[in-house]
């Protein structure tokens, strides 16, 4: 099983972040497929095929705006935001993908979830990501998700 890895490259980090696209976590799977015309397998392949840079940290403390998505994956934000999006949910909105660091309202299309905590006050560096970091997602199964979550990876 792969785990989070980071390599120093100047002042930025390159982080491999696991994502589970299981239906339990991919709340907007059908909406994304309908909008893009892609199968979810093709959607995942494209989402996993590139690295994303942390362009901006905002909306919530520790919320990374990652870009840019392949244009085939661009889906507008929800017309009516959800009252609650669970922490560690991975979403897309427009040309960006992002990860919710804490439970909050949100209007991005939720496509999966990572077992990692993006925000943890008990860490020396409470935020996992910083401006300029590079993120490479890799797919994990639902079983791997729960195993990693239970280990606090």
C-alpha positions in Angstrom: 0.0 0.0 0.0 1.3 3.4 -0.9 1.4 6.2 1.7 1.8 9.9 1.5 5.2 10.9 0.3 6.8 14.3 0.0 10.0 15.4 -1.7 11.7 18.7 -1.0 12.2 20.7 -4.2 13.3 24.1 -3.2 10.6 25.5 -0.8 7.8 23.5 -2.3 6.7 19.9 -1.6 5.5 17.3 -4.0 2.8 15.2 -2.2 1.2 12.0 -3.4 -2.3 12.1 -2.0 -4.6 9.0 -1.9 -8.2 9.4 -3.2 -11.1 7.0 -3.0 -13.6 7.5 -5.7 -16.1 5.0 -4.2 -19.8 6.0 -4.6 -20.1 6.5 -0.8 -17.7 9.5 -1.3 -18.3 10.5 -4.9 -21.6 12.4 -4.1 -21.7 14.1 -7.5 -20.5 11.2 -9.7 -23.7 11.1 -11.8 -23.7 14.9 -12.2 -20.1 14.9 -13.3 -20.7 12.1 -15.8 -23.8 13.8 -17.2 -22.0 17.1 -17.6 -18.8 15.9 -19.1 -20.2 13.0 -21.1 -17.3 10.8 -19.8 -17.7 7.5 -18.0 -16.5 7.7 -14.4 -13.6 5.5 -15.2 -12.4 7.9 -17.9 -13.1 10.8 -15.6 -10.9 9.2 -12.9 -8.1 8.4 -15.4 -8.0 12.0 -16.5 -8.1 13.3 -12.9 -5.3 11.1 -11.8 -3.2 11.7 -15.0 -1.5 15.0 -13.9 0.0 16.9 -11.1 -1.8 19.9 -9.6 -0.3 23.0 -8.1 -1.6 24.8 -5.0 -2.4 28.1 -6.6 -4.3 29.7 -3.7 -5.1 28.8 -0.1 -8.5 30.2 0.9 -12.2 29.9 1.3 -11.4 28.0 4.5 -8.1 27.9 6.4 -6.1 25.2 4.6 -8.4 24.8 1.6 -6.1 24.3 -1.5 -7.2 25.5 -4.9 -5.4 23.1 -7.2 -5.1 23.5 -10.9 -5.6 23.2 -13.6 -7.9 20.5 -14.5 -8.0 19.0 -18.0 -10.8 21.0 -19.8 -12.7 17.7 -20.3 -13.2 17.6 -16.5 -14.5 21.1 -16.0 -17.9 21.1 -14.3 -19.5 24.3 -12.8 -20.0 24.5 -9.1 -23.4 23.5 -7.7 -26.1 26.1 -8.2 -27.1 25.6 -4.5 -24.2 24.8 -2.2 -24.5 22.0 0.3 -25.0 22.9 4.0 -22.3 20.4 4.9 -19.4 18.8 3.1 -17.3 16.4 5.1 -13.6 17.1 5.8 -11.2 15.5 3.4 -13.7 15.5 0.5 -12.2 16.1 -2.9 -14.2 18.3 -5.2 -14.0 20.0 -8.6 -15.3 23.4 -9.6 -14.6 25.0 -12.9 -10.9 24.4 -13.8 -9.8 23.5 -10.3 -9.9 20.6 -7.9 -9.6 21.0 -4.2 -9.8 19.3 -0.8 -12.1 20.4 2.0 -9.8 20.7 5.1 -12.7 20.7 7.6 -16.4 20.0 7.6 -18.1 23.1 6.1 -20.7 24.3 3.6 -19.6 24.0 0.0 -20.6 24.1 -3.6 -18.0 22.0 -5.4 -18.8 18.7 -7.1 -17.6 16.0 -4.7 -15.8 13.3 -6.6 -14.1 11.4 -3.8 -12.3 11.5 -0.5 -8.8 11.2 1.0 -8.1 9.5 4.3 -5.6 12.3 5.1 -6.3 15.2 7.4 -5.5 18.4 5.6 -5.8 20.4 8.8 -4.7 19.1 12.2 -3.9 21.5 15.1 -1.8 18.8 16.8 0.8 18.8 14.0 3.8 21.1 14.0 2.6 22.4 10.7 -1.2 22.3 11.0 -1.8 22.6 7.3 -0.7 19.6 5.1 -0.4 21.8 2.0 1.0 25.2 1.3 1.1 27.7 -1.6 3.2 26.4 -4.4 3.1 22.7 -3.4 2.4 20.1 -6.0 -0.2 17.4 -5.6 -0.3 14.0 -7.3 -3.4 12.0 -6.6 -3.4 8.2 -6.6 -6.4 5.9 -6.4 -7.2 3.7 -3.4 -10.0 1.3 -2.7 -12.7 1.8 0.0 -11.0 -0.8 2.1 -7.6 0.9 1.8 -9.3 4.2 2.7 -10.7 2.8 5.9 -7.4 1.0 6.8 -5.4 4.3 6.2 -8.0 6.3 8.1 -7.8 3.9 11.1 -4.0 4.2 11.2 -4.1 8.0 11.0 -1.9 8.1 7.9 
